Amino acid sequence: MLIFGWIAGIISNVYNVPQIYHTYKTKSTKDLSIFSLLFRLLSYLLYIIHANIIQDPPLLWNTVISMFQVVLIMTQYFMYNKTINTQNTQNSQNIEIV
């Protein structure tokens, strides 16, 4: 009855897609919590270890995909925060020059 595990895993992976898309389109991460992402990453690492020990392929592979999605969101977080901080620094320097 692994089918339920596969279906549940696919559904749980779908909920990250809108966040990834929204962050990409807006180039904004101001409403994301880095601590929440770090806790999710830690939980996924522990789930991967657990799934490997109990030999549960649906749990293992769907958690690997979820972990990849969180790493992608974290990459967006740091990439877009750096862009915003760079723009703010340039704007403040321009104001001082004027």
Biopython code that builds the backbone (N, CA, C, O; Angstrom):
import numpy as np
from Bio.PDB.StructureBuilder import StructureBuilder

atoms = [
    (1, "MET", "N", (0.809, -1.191, 0.000)),
    (1, "MET", "CA", (0.000, 0.000, 0.000)),
    (1, "MET", "C", (0.860, 1.266, 0.000)),
    (1, "MET", "O", (0.517, 2.258, 0.642)),
    (2, "LEU", "N", (1.965, 1.221, -0.717)),
    (2, "LEU", "CA", (2.832, 2.389, -0.813)),
    (2, "LEU", "C", (2.204, 3.523, -1.624)),
    (2, "LEU", "O", (2.696, 4.651, -1.599)),
    (3, "ILE", "N", (1.127, 3.229, -2.338)),
    (3, "ILE", "CA", (0.493, 4.248, -3.177)),
    (3, "ILE", "C", (0.080, 5.465, -2.360)),
    (3, "ILE", "O", (0.179, 6.595, -2.840)),
    (4, "PHE", "N", (-0.385, 5.247, -1.124)),
    (4, "PHE", "CA", (-0.795, 6.370, -0.278)),
    (4, "PHE", "C", (0.408, 7.249, 0.081)),
    (4, "PHE", "O", (0.287, 8.471, 0.161)),
    (5, "GLY", "N", (1.540, 6.631, 0.290)),
    (5, "GLY", "CA", (2.763, 7.382, 0.571)),
    (5, "GLY", "C", (3.193, 8.232, -0.616)),
    (5, "GLY", "O", (3.593, 9.385, -0.454)),
    (6, "TRP", "N", (3.109, 7.648, -1.818)),
    (6, "TRP", "CA", (3.470, 8.405, -3.020)),
    (6, "TRP", "C", (2.522, 9.576, -3.244)),
    (6, "TRP", "O", (2.958, 10.686, -3.550)),
    (7, "ILE", "N", (1.224, 9.326, -3.091)),
    (7, "ILE", "CA", (0.230, 10.395, -3.293)),
    (7, "ILE", "C", (0.426, 11.511, -2.267)),
    (7, "ILE", "O", (0.424, 12.689, -2.624)),
    (8, "ALA", "N", (0.593, 11.148, -1.008)),
    (8, "ALA", "CA", (0.805, 12.146, 0.044)),
    (8, "ALA", "C", (2.088, 12.944, -0.220)),
    (8, "ALA", "O", (2.110, 14.160, -0.029)),
    (9, "GLY", "N", (3.131, 12.280, -0.648)),
    (9, "GLY", "CA", (4.390, 12.964, -0.933)),
    (9, "GLY", "C", (4.272, 13.945, -2.084)),
    (9, "GLY", "O", (4.807, 15.052, -2.029)),
    (10, "ILE", "N", (3.570, 13.533, -3.118)),
    (10, "ILE", "CA", (3.379, 14.424, -4.271)),
    (10, "ILE", "C", (2.582, 15.656, -3.859)),
    (10, "ILE", "O", (2.924, 16.777, -4.236)),
    (11, "ILE", "N", (1.529, 15.450, -3.090)),
    (11, "ILE", "CA", (0.720, 16.581, -2.622)),
    (11, "ILE", "C", (1.560, 17.517, -1.751)),
    (11, "ILE", "O", (1.466, 18.737, -1.881)),
    (12, "SER", "N", (2.376, 16.949, -0.869)),
    (12, "SER", "CA", (3.192, 17.801, 0.003)),
    (12, "SER", "C", (4.263, 18.552, -0.778)),
    (12, "SER", "O", (4.699, 19.620, -0.349)),
    (13, "ASN", "N", (4.688, 18.024, -1.898)),
    (13, "ASN", "CA", (5.669, 18.728, -2.722)),
    (13, "ASN", "C", (5.039, 19.860, -3.525)),
    (13, "ASN", "O", (5.712, 20.834, -3.866)),
    (14, "VAL", "N", (3.772, 19.735, -3.821)),
    (14, "VAL", "CA", (3.094, 20.750, -4.618)),
    (14, "VAL", "C", (2.972, 22.065, -3.850)),
    (14, "VAL", "O", (2.988, 23.131, -4.465)),
    (15, "TYR", "N", (2.850, 22.016, -2.519)),
    (15, "TYR", "CA", (2.613, 23.258, -1.790)),
    (15, "TYR", "C", (3.820, 24.192, -1.766)),
    (15, "TYR", "O", (3.661, 25.366, -1.433)),
    (16, "ASN", "N", (5.000, 23.728, -2.098)),
    (16, "ASN", "CA", (6.166, 24.611, -2.173)),
    (16, "ASN", "C", (6.237, 25.373, -3.495)),
    (16, "ASN", "O", (6.849, 26.439, -3.563)),
    (17, "VAL", "N", (5.627, 24.844, -4.525)),
    (17, "VAL", "CA", (5.731, 25.428, -5.863)),
    (17, "VAL", "C", (5.190, 26.860, -5.921)),
    (17, "VAL", "O", (5.854, 27.718, -6.502)),
    (18, "PRO", "N", (4.014, 27.163, -5.347)),
    (18, "PRO", "CA", (3.550, 28.559, -5.409)),
    (18, "PRO", "C", (4.497, 29.544, -4.734)),
    (18, "PRO", "O", (4.655, 30.668, -5.211)),
    (19, "GLN", "N", (5.130, 29.144, -3.632)),
    (19, "GLN", "CA", (6.077, 30.034, -2.953)),
    (19, "GLN", "C", (7.301, 30.283, -3.820)),
    (19, "GLN", "O", (7.774, 31.415, -3.923)),
    (20, "ILE", "N", (7.810, 29.235, -4.440)),
    (20, "ILE", "CA", (8.976, 29.375, -5.317)),
    (20, "ILE", "C", (8.637, 30.304, -6.483)),
    (20, "ILE", "O", (9.426, 31.182, -6.832)),
    (21, "TYR", "N", (7.472, 30.111, -7.077)),
    (21, "TYR", "CA", (7.051, 30.926, -8.217)),
    (21, "TYR", "C", (6.843, 32.384, -7.795)),
    (21, "TYR", "O", (7.303, 33.301, -8.475)),
    (22, "HIS", "N", (6.156, 32.592, -6.679)),
    (22, "HIS", "CA", (5.876, 33.945, -6.196)),
    (22, "HIS", "C", (7.169, 34.697, -5.886)),
    (22, "HIS", "O", (7.310, 35.867, -6.241)),
    (23, "THR", "N", (8.093, 34.038, -5.237)),
    (23, "THR", "CA", (9.371, 34.661, -4.899)),
    (23, "THR", "C", (10.153, 34.993, -6.156)),
    (23, "THR", "O", (10.795, 36.041, -6.230)),
    (24, "TYR", "N", (10.106, 34.118, -7.138)),
    (24, "TYR", "CA", (10.797, 34.367, -8.406)),
    (24, "TYR", "C", (10.191, 35.564, -9.137)),
    (24, "TYR", "O", (10.922, 36.415, -9.644)),
    (25, "LYS", "N", (8.878, 35.634, -9.194)),
    (25, "LYS", "CA", (8.205, 36.716, -9.921)),
    (25, "LYS", "C", (8.382, 38.065, -9.239)),
    (25, "LYS", "O", (8.626, 39.068, -9.909)),
    (26, "THR", "N", (8.263, 38.103, -7.917)),
    (26, "THR", "CA", (8.340, 39.384, -7.198)),
    (26, "THR", "C", (9.762, 39.781, -6.843)),
    (26, "THR", "O", (10.032, 40.947, -6.554)),
    (27, "LYS", "N", (10.675, 38.810, -6.865)),
    (27, "LYS", "CA", (12.064, 39.036, -6.450)),
    (27, "LYS", "C", (12.110, 39.607, -5.026)),
    (27, "LYS", "O", (12.996, 40.394, -4.691)),
    (28, "SER", "N", (11.151, 39.201, -4.203)),
    (28, "SER", "CA", (11.060, 39.708, -2.840)),
    (28, "SER", "C", (10.940, 38.543, -1.863)),
    (28, "SER", "O", (10.172, 37.604, -2.074)),
    (29, "THR", "N", (11.721, 38.632, -0.792)),
    (29, "THR", "CA", (11.669, 37.607, 0.250)),
    (29, "THR", "C", (11.390, 38.223, 1.610)),
    (29, "THR", "O", (11.679, 37.619, 2.643)),
    (30, "LYS", "N", (10.827, 39.425, 1.611)),
    (30, "LYS", "CA", (10.644, 40.144, 2.871)),
    (30, "LYS", "C", (9.712, 39.431, 3.839)),
    (30, "LYS", "O", (9.815, 39.642, 5.047)),
    (31, "ASP", "N", (8.817, 38.602, 3.352)),
    (31, "ASP", "CA", (7.879, 37.897, 4.226)),
    (31, "ASP", "C", (8.306, 36.473, 4.559)),
    (31, "ASP", "O", (7.557, 35.745, 5.209)),
    (32, "LEU", "N", (9.486, 36.066, 4.129)),
    (32, "LEU", "CA", (9.977, 34.724, 4.428)),
    (32, "LEU", "C", (10.810, 34.748, 5.708)),
    (32, "LEU", "O", (11.587, 35.673, 5.945)),
    (33, "SER", "N", (10.636, 33.729, 6.512)),
    (33, "SER", "CA", (11.424, 33.585, 7.733)),
    (33, "SER", "C", (12.555, 32.593, 7.482)),
    (33, "SER", "O", (12.309, 31.424, 7.185)),
    (34, "ILE", "N", (13.784, 33.059, 7.602)),
    (34, "ILE", "CA", (14.930, 32.180, 7.389)),
    (34, "ILE", "C", (14.982, 31.100, 8.468)),
    (34, "ILE", "O", (15.423, 29.982, 8.200)),
    (35, "PHE", "N", (14.539, 31.420, 9.676)),
    (35, "PHE", "CA", (14.544, 30.424, 10.750)),
    (35, "PHE", "C", (13.538, 29.309, 10.452)),
    (35, "PHE", "O", (13.815, 28.140, 10.722)),
    (36, "SER", "N", (12.400, 29.654, 9.911)),
    (36, "SER", "CA", (11.418, 28.647, 9.520)),
    (36, "SER", "C", (11.999, 27.730, 8.451)),
    (36, "SER", "O", (11.828, 26.512, 8.508)),
    (37, "LEU", "N", (12.679, 28.312, 7.486)),
    (37, "LEU", "CA", (13.299, 27.516, 6.423)),
    (37, "LEU", "C", (14.386, 26.602, 6.982)),
    (37, "LEU", "O", (14.509, 25.452, 6.559)),
    (38, "LEU", "N", (15.172, 27.108, 7.928)),
    (38, "LEU", "CA", (16.216, 26.280, 8.531)),
    (38, "LEU", "C", (15.630, 25.113, 9.322)),
    (38, "LEU", "O", (16.163, 24.004, 9.279)),
    (39, "PHE", "N", (14.536, 25.358, 10.043)),
    (39, "PHE", "CA", (13.879, 24.269, 10.771)),
    (39, "PHE", "C", (13.287, 23.243, 9.811)),
    (39, "PHE", "O", (13.356, 22.041, 10.069)),
    (40, "ARG", "N", (12.707, 23.704, 8.709)),
    (40, "ARG", "CA", (12.185, 22.764, 7.710)),
    (40, "ARG", "C", (13.315, 21.936, 7.116)),
    (40, "ARG", "O", (13.165, 20.731, 6.914)),
    (41, "LEU", "N", (14.434, 22.572, 6.839)),
    (41, "LEU", "CA", (15.587, 21.862, 6.290)),
    (41, "LEU", "C", (16.085, 20.797, 7.264)),
    (41, "LEU", "O", (16.372, 19.670, 6.859)),
    (42, "LEU", "N", (16.188, 21.146, 8.532)),
    (42, "LEU", "CA", (16.611, 20.188, 9.546)),
    (42, "LEU", "C", (15.628, 19.025, 9.643)),
    (42, "LEU", "O", (16.042, 17.869, 9.732)),
    (43, "SER", "N", (14.333, 19.323, 9.628)),
    (43, "SER", "CA", (13.344, 18.237, 9.721)),
    (43, "SER", "C", (13.425, 17.321, 8.507)),
    (43, "SER", "O", (13.284, 16.105, 8.641)),
    (44, "TYR", "N", (13.651, 17.888, 7.323)),
    (44, "TYR", "CA", (13.778, 17.059, 6.131)),
    (44, "TYR", "C", (15.021, 16.175, 6.200)),
    (44, "TYR", "O", (14.978, 15.017, 5.784)),
    (45, "LEU", "N", (16.119, 16.703, 6.715)),
    (45, "LEU", "CA", (17.320, 15.876, 6.873)),
    (45, "LEU", "C", (17.044, 14.685, 7.798)),
    (45, "LEU", "O", (17.464, 13.563, 7.516)),
    (46, "LEU", "N", (16.341, 14.937, 8.894)),
    (46, "LEU", "CA", (16.017, 13.851, 9.825)),
    (46, "LEU", "C", (15.040, 12.854, 9.201)),
    (46, "LEU", "O", (15.164, 11.648, 9.415)),
    (47, "TYR", "N", (14.067, 13.354, 8.425)),
    (47, "TYR", "CA", (13.141, 12.448, 7.726)),
    (47, "TYR", "C", (13.872, 11.574, 6.711)),
    (47, "TYR", "O", (13.536, 10.401, 6.550)),
    (48, "ILE", "N", (14.863, 12.133, 6.028)),
    (48, "ILE", "CA", (15.630, 11.353, 5.058)),
    (48, "ILE", "C", (16.384, 10.232, 5.760)),
    (48, "ILE", "O", (16.401, 9.098, 5.281)),
    (49, "ILE", "N", (17.003, 10.543, 6.885)),
    (49, "ILE", "CA", (17.705, 9.516, 7.659)),
    (49, "ILE", "C", (16.716, 8.438, 8.111)),
    (49, "ILE", "O", (16.987, 7.245, 7.980)),
    (50, "HIS", "N", (15.565, 8.870, 8.645)),
    (50, "HIS", "CA", (14.538, 7.935, 9.112)),
    (50, "HIS", "C", (14.024, 7.055, 7.971)),
    (50, "HIS", "O", (13.915, 5.838, 8.119)),
    (51, "ALA", "N", (13.712, 7.674, 6.839)),
    (51, "ALA", "CA", (13.179, 6.920, 5.693)),
    (51, "ALA", "C", (14.202, 5.912, 5.183)),
    (51, "ALA", "O", (13.837, 4.820, 4.748)),
    (52, "ASN", "N", (15.463, 6.269, 5.234)),
    (52, "ASN", "CA", (16.508, 5.345, 4.800)),
    (52, "ASN", "C", (16.613, 4.162, 5.758)),
    (52, "ASN", "O", (16.783, 3.022, 5.325)),
    (53, "ILE", "N", (16.511, 4.430, 7.052)),
    (53, "ILE", "CA", (16.606, 3.359, 8.047)),
    (53, "ILE", "C", (15.444, 2.380, 7.916)),
    (53, "ILE", "O", (15.649, 1.167, 7.961)),
    (54, "ILE", "N", (14.219, 2.897, 7.752)),
    (54, "ILE", "CA", (13.055, 2.006, 7.683)),
    (54, "ILE", "C", (12.757, 1.531, 6.261)),
    (54, "ILE", "O", (11.798, 0.794, 6.033)),
    (55, "GLN", "N", (13.591, 1.962, 5.306)),
    (55, "GLN", "CA", (13.440, 1.548, 3.913)),
    (55, "GLN", "C", (12.052, 1.889, 3.358)),
    (55, "GLN", "O", (11.320, 1.012, 2.899)),
    (56, "ASP", "N", (11.705, 3.181, 3.411)),
    (56, "ASP", "CA", (10.416, 3.667, 2.915)),
    (56, "ASP", "C", (10.670, 4.576, 1.705)),
    (56, "ASP", "O", (10.900, 5.773, 1.872)),
    (57, "PRO", "N", (10.629, 4.010, 0.484)),
    (57, "PRO", "CA", (10.949, 4.805, -0.712)),
    (57, "PRO", "C", (10.071, 6.046, -0.917)),
    (57, "PRO", "O", (10.609, 7.099, -1.260)),
    (58, "PRO", "N", (8.742, 5.977, -0.723)),
    (58, "PRO", "CA", (7.957, 7.206, -0.926)),
    (58, "PRO", "C", (8.389, 8.329, 0.015)),
    (58, "PRO", "O", (8.532, 9.478, -0.404)),
    (59, "LEU", "N", (8.591, 7.998, 1.266)),
    (59, "LEU", "CA", (9.016, 9.004, 2.236)),
    (59, "LEU", "C", (10.395, 9.549, 1.876)),
    (59, "LEU", "O", (10.625, 10.757, 1.946)),
    (60, "LEU", "N", (11.297, 8.674, 1.497)),
    (60, "LEU", "CA", (12.656, 9.077, 1.164)),
    (60, "LEU", "C", (12.681, 10.034, -0.032)),
    (60, "LEU", "O", (13.218, 11.137, 0.066)),
    (61, "TRP", "N", (12.109, 9.619, -1.146)),
    (61, "TRP", "CA", (12.228, 10.412, -2.377)),
    (61, "TRP", "C", (11.405, 11.689, -2.337)),
    (61, "TRP", "O", (11.829, 12.717, -2.865)),
    (62, "ASN", "N", (10.246, 11.636, -1.723)),
    (62, "ASN", "CA", (9.459, 12.860, -1.632)),
    (62, "ASN", "C", (10.086, 13.855, -0.662)),
    (62, "ASN", "O", (9.968, 15.065, -0.856)),
    (63, "THR", "N", (10.744, 13.366, 0.367)),
    (63, "THR", "CA", (11.433, 14.261, 1.288)),
    (63, "THR", "C", (12.674, 14.861, 0.626)),
    (63, "THR", "O", (13.000, 16.025, 0.860)),
    (64, "VAL", "N", (13.354, 14.087, -0.183)),
    (64, "VAL", "CA", (14.508, 14.619, -0.930)),
    (64, "VAL", "C", (14.043, 15.764, -1.840)),
    (64, "VAL", "O", (14.702, 16.801, -1.922)),
    (65, "ILE", "N", (12.921, 15.576, -2.513)),
    (65, "ILE", "CA", (12.380, 16.626, -3.384)),
    (65, "ILE", "C", (11.993, 17.854, -2.564)),
    (65, "ILE", "O", (12.282, 18.984, -2.958)),
    (66, "SER", "N", (11.339, 17.633, -1.424)),
    (66, "SER", "CA", (10.954, 18.750, -0.557)),
    (66, "SER", "C", (12.189, 19.499, -0.059)),
    (66, "SER", "O", (12.193, 20.728, 0.011)),
    (67, "MET", "N", (13.220, 18.760, 0.279)),
    (67, "MET", "CA", (14.452, 19.386, 0.755)),
    (67, "MET", "C", (15.080, 20.230, -0.354)),
    (67, "MET", "O", (15.559, 21.336, -0.104)),
    (68, "PHE", "N", (15.077, 19.712, -1.560)),
    (68, "PHE", "CA", (15.595, 20.474, -2.703)),
    (68, "PHE", "C", (14.798, 21.772, -2.877)),
    (68, "PHE", "O", (15.372, 22.826, -3.152)),
    (69, "GLN", "N", (13.475, 21.690, -2.714)),
    (69, "GLN", "CA", (12.644, 22.882, -2.850)),
    (69, "GLN", "C", (12.983, 23.913, -1.776)),
    (69, "GLN", "O", (13.047, 25.107, -2.068)),
    (70, "VAL", "N", (13.198, 23.472, -0.554)),
    (70, "VAL", "CA", (13.552, 24.400, 0.527)),
    (70, "VAL", "C", (14.932, 25.013, 0.263)),
    (70, "VAL", "O", (15.134, 26.201, 0.512)),
    (71, "VAL", "N", (15.864, 24.230, -0.230)),
    (71, "VAL", "CA", (17.182, 24.773, -0.585)),
    (71, "VAL", "C", (17.026, 25.826, -1.681)),
    (71, "VAL", "O", (17.711, 26.849, -1.656)),
    (72, "LEU", "N", (16.138, 25.586, -2.637)),
    (72, "LEU", "CA", (15.873, 26.554, -3.697)),
    (72, "LEU", "C", (15.281, 27.846, -3.122)),
    (72, "LEU", "O", (15.689, 28.942, -3.509)),
    (73, "ILE", "N", (14.325, 27.720, -2.204)),
    (73, "ILE", "CA", (13.733, 28.898, -1.566)),
    (73, "ILE", "C", (14.792, 29.650, -0.764)),
    (73, "ILE", "O", (14.819, 30.881, -0.783)),
    (74, "MET", "N", (15.658, 28.931, -0.065)),
    (74, "MET", "CA", (16.727, 29.579, 0.698)),
    (74, "MET", "C", (17.703, 30.295, -0.237)),
    (74, "MET", "O", (18.190, 31.379, 0.085)),
    (75, "THR", "N", (17.987, 29.700, -1.378)),
    (75, "THR", "CA", (18.841, 30.342, -2.375)),
    (75, "THR", "C", (18.207, 31.639, -2.847)),
    (75, "THR", "O", (18.876, 32.666, -2.958)),
    (76, "GLN", "N", (16.902, 31.583, -3.124)),
    (76, "GLN", "CA", (16.185, 32.802, -3.507)),
    (76, "GLN", "C", (16.260, 33.836, -2.391)),
    (76, "GLN", "O", (16.456, 35.023, -2.651)),
    (77, "TYR", "N", (16.104, 33.388, -1.157)),
    (77, "TYR", "CA", (16.131, 34.293, -0.012)),
    (77, "TYR", "C", (17.438, 35.081, 0.020)),
    (77, "TYR", "O", (17.424, 36.308, 0.119)),
    (78, "PHE", "N", (18.552, 34.386, -0.062)),
    (78, "PHE", "CA", (19.844, 35.062, 0.016)),
    (78, "PHE", "C", (20.152, 35.859, -1.249)),
    (78, "PHE", "O", (20.748, 36.933, -1.173)),
    (79, "MET", "N", (19.754, 35.346, -2.399)),
    (79, "MET", "CA", (20.019, 36.036, -3.649)),
    (79, "MET", "C", (19.234, 37.345, -3.732)),
    (79, "MET", "O", (19.799, 38.381, -4.082)),
    (80, "TYR", "N", (17.950, 37.312, -3.417)),
    (80, "TYR", "CA", (17.127, 38.511, -3.539)),
    (80, "TYR", "C", (17.364, 39.483, -2.387)),
    (80, "TYR", "O", (17.230, 40.692, -2.579)),
    (81, "ASN", "N", (17.710, 38.999, -1.206)),
    (81, "ASN", "CA", (18.061, 39.911, -0.114)),
    (81, "ASN", "C", (19.349, 40.655, -0.434)),
    (81, "ASN", "O", (19.475, 41.839, -0.120)),
    (82, "LYS", "N", (20.300, 39.980, -1.049)),
    (82, "LYS", "CA", (21.561, 40.620, -1.434)),
    (82, "LYS", "C", (21.292, 41.708, -2.464)),
    (82, "LYS", "O", (21.869, 42.793, -2.389)),
    (83, "THR", "N", (20.421, 41.424, -3.423)),
    (83, "THR", "CA", (20.080, 42.398, -4.454)),
    (83, "THR", "C", (19.426, 43.630, -3.835)),
    (83, "THR", "O", (19.761, 44.758, -4.197)),
    (84, "ILE", "N", (18.507, 43.424, -2.915)),
    (84, "ILE", "CA", (17.819, 44.534, -2.267)),
    (84, "ILE", "C", (18.794, 45.344, -1.421)),
    (84, "ILE", "O", (18.760, 46.574, -1.452)),
    (85, "ASN", "N", (19.658, 44.679, -0.671)),
    (85, "ASN", "CA", (20.634, 45.390, 0.158)),
    (85, "ASN", "C", (21.612, 46.198, -0.696)),
    (85, "ASN", "O", (21.995, 47.305, -0.317)),
    (86, "THR", "N", (22.014, 45.659, -1.836)),
    (86, "THR", "CA", (22.913, 46.364, -2.741)),
    (86, "THR", "C", (22.225, 47.604, -3.299)),
    (86, "THR", "O", (22.839, 48.668, -3.385)),
    (87, "GLN", "N", (20.951, 47.474, -3.679)),
    (87, "GLN", "CA", (20.209, 48.614, -4.206)),
    (87, "GLN", "C", (20.020, 49.674, -3.132)),
    (87, "GLN", "O", (20.146, 50.863, -3.426)),
    (88, "ASN", "N", (19.726, 49.288, -1.912)),
    (88, "ASN", "CA", (19.551, 50.247, -0.826)),
    (88, "ASN", "C", (20.849, 50.994, -0.537)),
    (88, "ASN", "O", (20.831, 52.197, -0.278)),
    (89, "THR", "N", (21.971, 50.286, -0.580)),
    (89, "THR", "CA", (23.263, 50.912, -0.349)),
    (89, "THR", "C", (23.571, 51.925, -1.451)),
    (89, "THR", "O", (24.053, 53.023, -1.170)),
    (90, "GLN", "N", (23.297, 51.563, -2.690)),
    (90, "GLN", "CA", (23.534, 52.480, -3.799)),
    (90, "GLN", "C", (22.629, 53.701, -3.703)),
    (90, "GLN", "O", (23.072, 54.818, -3.969)),
    (91, "ASN", "N", (21.377, 53.507, -3.329)),
    (91, "ASN", "CA", (20.442, 54.625, -3.189)),
    (91, "ASN", "C", (20.882, 55.574, -2.077)),
    (91, "ASN", "O", (20.798, 56.793, -2.232)),
    (92, "SER", "N", (21.344, 55.028, -0.968)),
    (92, "SER", "CA", (21.790, 55.891, 0.121)),
    (92, "SER", "C", (23.060, 56.641, -0.252)),
    (92, "SER", "O", (23.245, 57.777, 0.183)),
    (93, "GLN", "N", (23.937, 56.039, -1.044)),
    (93, "GLN", "CA", (25.148, 56.724, -1.496)),
    (93, "GLN", "C", (24.786, 57.848, -2.461)),
    (93, "GLN", "O", (25.402, 58.913, -2.428)),
    (94, "ASN", "N", (23.800, 57.622, -3.314)),
    (94, "ASN", "CA", (23.365, 58.651, -4.255)),
    (94, "ASN", "C", (22.751, 59.841, -3.527)),
    (94, "ASN", "O", (22.933, 60.985, -3.943)),
    (95, "ILE", "N", (22.044, 59.582, -2.473)),
    (95, "ILE", "CA", (21.432, 60.658, -1.707)),
    (95, "ILE", "C", (22.504, 61.499, -1.039)),
    (95, "ILE", "O", (22.381, 62.723, -0.988)),
    (96, "GLU", "N", (23.559, 60.866, -0.524)),
    (96, "GLU", "CA", (24.636, 61.593, 0.136)),
    (96, "GLU", "C", (25.417, 62.470, -0.848)),
    (96, "GLU", "O", (25.877, 63.550, -0.476)),
    (97, "ILE", "N", (25.570, 62.028, -2.076)),
    (97, "ILE", "CA", (26.318, 62.757, -3.081)),
    (97, "ILE", "C", (25.571, 64.026, -3.489)),
    (97, "ILE", "O", (26.184, 65.069, -3.717)),
    (98, "VAL", "N", (24.282, 63.932, -3.577)),
    (98, "VAL", "CA", (23.464, 65.058, -4.030)),
    (98, "VAL", "C", (23.480, 66.111, -3.018)),
    (98, "VAL", "O", (22.852, 67.153, -3.202)),
]
sb = StructureBuilder()
sb.init_structure("model")
sb.init_model(0)
sb.init_chain("A")
sb.init_seg("    ")
for serial, (resi, resn, name, xyz) in enumerate(atoms, 1):
    if name == "N":
        sb.init_residue(resn, " ", resi, " ")
    sb.init_atom(name, np.array(xyz, "f"), 0.0, 1.0, " ", f" {name:<3s}", serial, name[0])
structure = sb.get_structure()
